[in-house]
Amino acid sequence: MAKQFYQINEDLIERIESIIKNEKITASKFAERVNYSRGNLYTILKGKRPVPASLIDAICKTYDVDKQWLLTGEEAHEEQPADTM
């Protein structure tokens, strides 16, 4: 099965960096927590490597981050129930 990657995207990288900053941890500690190679994470943060879907999934699970926000910067919108009269 081929691995899925997301294209290099400065905004996505900035959102990953914002999680690291908000958690007040180092990139090394972040990589450890999401069970990802520190060297590969640094390469991603430098914009030299696409982001694997497995890393996106691990970030979302570990840090309770909305996947849509992480990928696009937009909050997920829950469908509102129709008004009943």
C-alpha positions, 0 to 999 in steps of 0.5 A: 500500500502506497503512503499518502502525502500532503503537498508542502504547504507553508500554512500547514507547516505554520499550524504544526509549528503553532501546536509545538509553540502552544504546547511549550515543547521542543520539536524533538519532544513533539516528534517523540510524542507523535512517534515520528522521526525527529530528523524527518520532522525537521525536514518537514518543518523546513519545507523540504519534505511532504507531510505524510498522512500518518503524521497528520493523523498522529498529530490530530490524535495526540493533540486533539486537533481538528484535521480540517483545521490542521490541513486547511486552517478552517474550522470544521462546521457542524451541521445545525439542526433545522429550526422547528416552528 
